[in-house]
Amino acid sequence: MRERDTALDQAIREIAAILGDALVRLLFPGPATRQVDFPETESPHVTAG
């Protein structure tokens, strides 16, 4: 049985992640949504002035 090369395994994982991201972008080409995590200085609510 062939020994595993950790660098090769890592490269395969990175390529799989890149291809997965590209597939998601092709399937869902809409704009990315903002994340829910807001800094303490920002508010997720819009206030009318």
C-alpha positions in Angstrom: 0.0 0.0 0.0 1.2 3.5 -0.9 2.3 5.8 1.9 0.3 9.0 2.2 2.0 12.3 1.5 0.6 15.0 3.8 1.5 17.8 1.4 -0.4 16.1 -1.4 -3.4 15.5 0.9 -3.4 19.2 1.9 -3.2 20.3 -1.8 -6.1 18.0 -2.7 -8.2 19.4 0.1 -7.4 23.0 -1.0 -8.2 22.2 -4.7 -11.5 20.5 -3.6 -12.5 23.6 -1.6 -11.7 25.9 -4.5 -13.7 23.8 -7.0 -16.6 23.5 -4.5 -16.7 27.3 -4.1 -16.6 27.7 -7.9 -19.5 25.3 -8.2 -21.6 27.1 -5.7 -20.9 30.4 -7.5 -22.0 28.9 -10.8 -25.2 27.4 -9.3 -26.1 30.5 -7.4 -24.7 33.5 -9.3 -26.6 36.1 -7.2 -24.8 38.7 -5.1 -23.3 37.4 -1.8 -25.3 38.2 1.3 -23.8 40.1 4.1 -22.9 38.1 7.2 -25.0 38.5 10.3 -22.0 39.3 12.5 -22.0 43.1 13.0 -19.2 45.0 14.7 -20.3 46.8 17.9 -20.1 50.2 16.2 -22.7 49.2 13.5 -26.3 48.4 13.8 -28.3 45.9 11.7 -31.3 48.3 11.8 -31.7 51.4 9.7 -32.9 54.4 11.5 -34.8 57.1 9.7 -33.6 60.6 10.4 
